[in-house]
Each structure stands twice: as C-alpha cells, then as structure tokens.
Amino acid sequence: MALVLSKKTLKHCCIFFLATLFLAACSPKLDWRVVQSPQERYTALFPGKPEKIQRRIAYQDQELLQTLEALKIDDDIYSISATQLPIGQSSLAPKLLSQLQGNLLARAKDAGGQVIIEDVIYQTASRQKQASKDYLIQFKNNGMNEQWMRVRWITRAAVDGSVWVYQISVLHTKAIPGDAKTVLSKEAYGNFFDEFYPE
C-alpha cells in the first residue's frame, strides 16, 4: 500500500513539475502595459511596471521639472524622461535638446564608439504622424562591457504654451553580436518606441 501511495505521489509531483515548466514557458518575459502620464502629457507602453521619479534640474539660471520613468529587465533599461520648459521659455527648447543629444553623442565618440542615425515617424496621441530620428549609439567603456543605446528625442508644444522635451531610450548593457540595427529593431524594443504617444 505504501508503495502504491509513493508511486501516486511521484506521479503527482511529475505532473505538477511538468505543468510548472509549461506555464513558465508560456508566461511572457515582457509584461507589456499601458502607462498613462497625464501630467507629462504622454501615454507609453512599458514591458513591466516602471519606477517614477521627479526632480528639478538647473538650466540657464532657472529650475526645470524633469520626470523619469524607468524599468530594468535583464540586460535592458527602458526609460522615458520628460523635461518641461515653462510658458514663455519655448526659445530654450532647441538649446536644451542640443545639450541632451550632445552629452550622449560626445560620450560615445570620445570613447571610440559609433552613432547610427535613422529617420523615423512617430504618432501623437491624436494619431498625427511626425518626423523624428532614432540614434543607435555604441558606448565602449575602456575594457568593460560594450553597451548600445537606442534613443529618440521629441519636442512638443503644449496648449498652455509650455514645451516638453522627451527622451525615449533603451540601454542594452551588453555587447551585441552582429548587426546592432537589427537587434535594436526587434519587437521587444520596437513596441516601446512605436507605442509612445505624446499629446
């Protein structure tokens, strides 16, 4: 009798183990969810629940509000930063954008990395199509892991006269074997960029 029970128990354990493996294989690695950020005037699709922080940054003798939503999954960090230029300060937008871009691009080039630029189209919340550029940036860290980043900058004027500068990016913290453009265009990254809708 004890032998029959142990066989039955073993059978149940095997079934449970196989079911667990099956469910784990079927469970999506990326848990895509729509994130609404009405204060920052955008909707995004993140592959999990991001953390959100706000801070004030000094710029041109004033303080600007900057919000960052970010999430790390395995070797990738997905992030969206939104910086608000107050009403009447829209003329600062090109300078701020140039500074944000310049910091990253100079860092990559100074370390011997490369930058690939592609023309892209994004959609606003009202589904209007707008032109932008994607930057594929390689960072070489003096003997440490090579990293790649796909980043897009978008500037949008709000109806109240303020201006928002967005930086949408994924940082891949390991070297990419083969073609970086192909890897960084995969669905796991494409969804994040394509489903960002500023107002």
Phi, psi and omega in degrees: 000317179297324180294319178297316179297318181292324175295319180295318178297316178299318179298315179297320179296318179296317179297316179298316180298314180295321178296320178297315178298319180296315180294322179295322179292328182276339182290130180291139177292322180257124182259081186296135178211144178282130178246119179266128176232075185297325180295324179268000173065047173207162171236138183223163175244112179255150179276029181165184181273115182279157169273149182232129176228151176236147176207167175249132181244143179280131178206122177052053177061027174213172178251133178248144177278128177231133179242139178233127171245126186213156183206135177250129175229115182053244184265010186239139174243115178265131180210150173227121173250143180230121180244128183259126170264125186296167177306134179088358182247018184300335181294342179279347186303311180299323180291317179296316179299316179298322179292316179299314180293314183301319181301313181289313184295320179294320179299318180293313184292323180297331181266008178085016178278186179229162180229126176247129183245133180231139173284135180223167175238133173239167180243143175278177179299331178270012176067023172281138181271135181227150179273146175206189177224143171256137178248125173257112190243127177260130176247129175249122188251062172038065177087346177272185182299136170289143179231153175234146178227136169252125185221145177226133176250136180226133176246129182226133174273134178269162182295337181276359178098352176280168180230138177247135174246119183252142171235112179255125185209155168232124176257118177264114192273012176230162178297150179254117176285129179091213188276114182296323180299317179295314182296314184282359175259359180298162184305323181300333178258321182302318179303317183298317181283317185289335183258022173266119185235099174282157178287000000 
